[in-house]
């Protein structure tokens, strides 16, 4: 429970595009942290996601964090969305969150990238988190487009953030100064988020650099 509230507190302080625009600051936050995105998901269902991490500077951390995440529900006085990380037949709890607020996968995504950057570049997670928070309160690049999903084509919206593009300390961030965060969303996807991708091409000696992707897989039975 302590881990749950720590994650909530931390982030509270925090496709094929065919057209691009810029959102207003409030619109950026409201779009990314949209409320009610779990309201139409059956409480007897499980939303399954995959997380795939590449980090040439910390390959052991990438291996540790690559796996699946299952979102299930517990009904009581308030409905909770419970998150579990699954890897090689083992699981660990990532926390429980009020389902009425929205899909907590967005919080898990940002917090995981913040941790990856702090572990790799050696910077303060508090500083990193504050810069991401500031990016969430500024106008952002958005794209409307289409993506393949469930055997068909759906309409999507993608928001891109570059929280360290003008940071005075970016030269000391071991490649994370070029961190790009892209979240693709759609009304047609249960839980709202189709993919959440972070990239920093200058991290490590590999040309591939750092990449962390969370992608929706399916609605499944418990």
C-alpha positions as semicolon CSV with decimal commas, in nm:
position;residue;x (nm);y (nm);z (nm)
1;X;0,000;0,000;0,000
2;X;0,290;0,236;0,077
3;X;0,423;0,179;-0,278
4;X;0,077;0,254;-0,419
5;X;0,045;0,590;-0,253
6;X;0,407;0,678;-0,331
7;X;0,344;0,622;-0,702
8;X;0,019;0,819;-0,693
9;X;0,185;1,109;-0,511
10;X;0,483;1,109;-0,747
11;X;0,278;1,137;-1,063
12;X;0,022;1,371;-0,911
13;X;0,317;1,606;-0,888
14;X;0,391;1,524;-1,232
15;X;0,018;0,503;-3,542
16;X;0,022;0,675;-3,871
17;X;-0,025;1,045;-3,820
18;X;-0,204;1,244;-4,085
19;X;-0,230;1,584;-3,917
20;X;-0,039;1,766;-3,646
21;X;-0,133;2,049;-3,413
22;X;-0,049;2,192;-3,072
23;X;-0,272;2,151;-2,769
24;X;-0,326;2,412;-2,504
25;X;-0,158;2,330;-2,173
26;X;-0,477;2,220;-1,997
27;X;-0,581;2,013;-2,297
28;X;-0,253;1,822;-2,292
29;X;-0,300;1,709;-1,933
30;X;-0,671;1,632;-1,976
31;X;-0,605;1,424;-2,286
32;X;-0,323;1,221;-2,133
33;X;-0,488;1,175;-1,792
34;X;-0,840;1,138;-1,923
35;X;-1,092;1,040;-1,658
36;X;-1,349;0,763;-1,697
37;X;-1,137;0,556;-1,936
38;X;-1,211;0,235;-1,740
39;X;-1,584;0,293;-1,697
40;X;-1,685;0,074;-1,991
41;X;-1,451;-0,216;-1,912
42;X;-1,625;-0,514;-1,753
43;X;-1,520;-0,561;-1,392
44;X;-1,473;-0,932;-1,459
45;X;-1,219;-0,862;-1,734
46;X;-0,843;-0,808;-1,738
47;X;-0,661;-0,556;-1,958
48;X;-0,324;-0,694;-2,067
49;X;-0,025;-0,490;-2,175
50;X;0,334;-0,571;-2,272
51;X;0,637;-0,368;-2,167
52;X;0,948;-0,399;-2,380
53;X;1,262;-0,212;-2,271
54;X;1,591;-0,162;-2,455
55;X;1,871;0,014;-2,267
56;X;2,228;-0,049;-2,392
57;X;2,366;0,147;-2,096
58;X;2,179;-0,074;-1,843
59;X;2,092;-0,403;-2,017
60;X;2,028;-0,580;-1,685
61;X;1,765;-0,319;-1,595
62;X;1,601;-0,358;-1,936
63;X;1,579;-0,733;-1,889
64;X;1,438;-0,686;-1,539
65;X;1,161;-0,455;-1,662
66;X;1,055;-0,634;-1,982
67;X;0,738;-0,837;-1,931
68;X;0,360;-0,808;-1,911
69;X;0,128;-0,595;-1,699
70;X;-0,222;-0,710;-1,609
71;X;-0,491;-0,467;-1,495
72;X;-0,777;-0,629;-1,305
73;X;-1,055;-0,497;-1,083
74;X;-1,163;-0,538;-0,724
75;X;-1,513;-0,424;-0,632
76;X;-1,590;-0,287;-0,289
77;X;-1,682;0,049;-0,144
78;X;-1,483;0,183;-0,439
79;X;-1,375;-0,009;-0,749
80;X;-0,998;-0,050;-0,762
81;X;-0,777;-0,110;-1,063
82;X;-0,503;-0,353;-0,959
83;X;-0,177;-0,376;-1,151
84;X;0,056;-0,677;-1,159
85;X;0,385;-0,714;-1,343
86;X;0,429;-1,064;-1,490
87;X;0,758;-1,218;-1,598
88;X;0,869;-1,582;-1,632
89;X;0,577;-1,719;-1,432
90;X;0,634;-1,475;-1,144
91;X;0,442;-1,164;-1,054
92;X;0,474;-0,858;-0,836
93;X;0,213;-0,600;-0,744
94;X;0,251;-0,250;-0,884
95;X;-0,031;-0,104;-0,678
96;X;-0,406;-0,045;-0,665
97;X;-0,573;0,273;-0,784
98;X;-0,929;0,413;-0,788
99;X;-1,077;0,297;-1,119
100;X;-1,307;0,600;-1,130
101;X;-1,011;0,832;-1,185
102;X;-0,896;0,665;-1,507
103;X;-0,642;0,415;-1,634
104;X;-0,328;0,412;-1,411
105;X;-0,112;0,278;-1,695
106;X;-0,023;0,637;-1,783
107;X;0,122;0,683;-1,434
108;X;0,312;0,355;-1,451
109;X;0,460;0,456;-1,787
110;X;0,591;0,795;-1,681
111;X;0,720;0,675;-1,345
112;X;0,903;0,381;-1,506
113;X;1,078;0,612;-1,754
114;X;1,171;0,852;-1,473
115;X;1,326;0,563;-1,280
116;X;1,509;0,433;-1,590
117;X;1,657;0,774;-1,658
118;X;1,764;0,825;-1,297
119;X;1,925;0,480;-1,281
120;X;2,107;0,523;-1,611
121;X;2,215;0,888;-1,605
122;X;2,257;0,912;-1,228
123;X;2,039;1,220;-1,195
124;X;1,789;1,306;-0,925
125;X;1,449;1,140;-0,980
126;X;1,290;1,443;-0,815
127;X;1,444;1,678;-1,071
128;X;1,349;1,449;-1,358
129;X;0,993;1,409;-1,231
130;X;0,952;1,784;-1,195
131;X;1,065;1,843;-1,553
132;X;0,817;1,583;-1,679
133;X;0,547;1,748;-1,469
134;X;0,627;2,084;-1,625
135;X;0,605;1,931;-1,974
136;X;0,256;1,805;-1,889
137;X;0,144;2,159;-1,813
138;X;0,276;2,311;-2,137
139;X;0,126;2,308;-2,488
140;X;0,228;1,989;-2,669
141;X;0,250;1,848;-3,020
142;X;-0,051;1,632;-3,110
143;X;-0,120;1,417;-3,415
144;X;-0,439;1,263;-3,543
145;X;-0,403;0,946;-3,739
146;X;-0,497;0,584;-3,787
147;X;-0,366;0,252;-3,657
148;X;-0,439;-0,116;-3,707
149;X;-0,630;-0,266;-3,418
150;X;-0,836;-0,583;-3,366
151;X;-0,840;-0,662;-3,737
152;X;-0,950;-0,316;-3,843
153;X;-0,842;0,047;-3,861
154;X;-0,908;0,293;-3,581
155;X;-0,869;0,666;-3,538
156;X;-0,597;0,774;-3,296
157;X;-0,453;1,080;-3,127
158;X;-0,086;1,098;-3,028
159;X;0,069;1,345;-2,784
160;X;0,447;1,395;-2,791
161;X;0,644;1,551;-2,506
162;X;1,014;1,645;-2,504
163;X;1,065;1,746;-2,141
164;X;1,439;1,817;-2,161
165;X;1,464;1,983;-2,503
166;X;1,557;2,318;-2,347
167;X;1,688;2,198;-2,014
168;X;2,012;2,374;-1,912
169;X;2,146;2,042;-1,779
170;X;2,071;1,831;-2,088
171;X;2,439;1,789;-2,180
172;X;2,494;1,593;-1,857
173;X;2,199;1,357;-1,909
174;X;2,392;1,085;-2,098
175;X;2,160;1,105;-2,400
176;X;1,834;1,148;-2,210
177;X;1,833;1,517;-2,298
178;X;1,669;1,402;-2,623
179;X;1,404;1,195;-2,443
180;X;1,077;1,183;-2,635
181;X;0,753;1,058;-2,481
182;X;0,474;0,955;-2,721
183;X;0,132;0,841;-2,603
184;X;-0,118;0,713;-2,862
185;X;-0,484;0,696;-2,757
186;X;-0,815;0,593;-2,910
187;X;-1,180;0,567;-2,813
188;X;-1,177;0,222;-2,976
189;X;-0,915;0,080;-2,737
190;X;-1,039;-0,052;-2,401
191;X;-0,870;0,161;-2,139
192;X;-0,792;0,441;-2,391
193;X;-0,414;0,382;-2,436
194;X;-0,293;0,196;-2,745
195;X;0,080;0,256;-2,690
196;X;0,308;0,456;-2,464
197;X;0,661;0,490;-2,599
198;X;0,973;0,662;-2,465
199;X;1,287;0,694;-2,680
200;X;1,630;0,850;-2,630
201;X;1,852;0,759;-2,926
202;X;2,175;0,888;-2,772
203;X;2,179;0,656;-2,470
204;X;2,460;0,400;-2,471
205;X;2,692;0,294;-2,751
206;X;2,423;0,114;-2,953
207;X;2,264;0,308;-3,236
208;X;1,925;0,192;-3,108
209;X;1,957;0,383;-2,782
210;X;1,699;0,370;-2,504
211;X;1,343;0,261;-2,578
212;X;1,058;0,175;-2,343
213;X;0,724;0,070;-2,492
214;X;0,399;-0,018;-2,318
215;X;0,142;-0,156;-2,561
216;X;-0,215;-0,274;-2,514
217;X;-0,257;-0,641;-2,601
218;X;-0,608;-0,760;-2,524
219;X;-0,907;-0,784;-2,297
220;X;-0,881;-1,123;-2,128
221;X;-1,048;-1,340;-1,868
222;X;-0,899;-1,342;-1,517
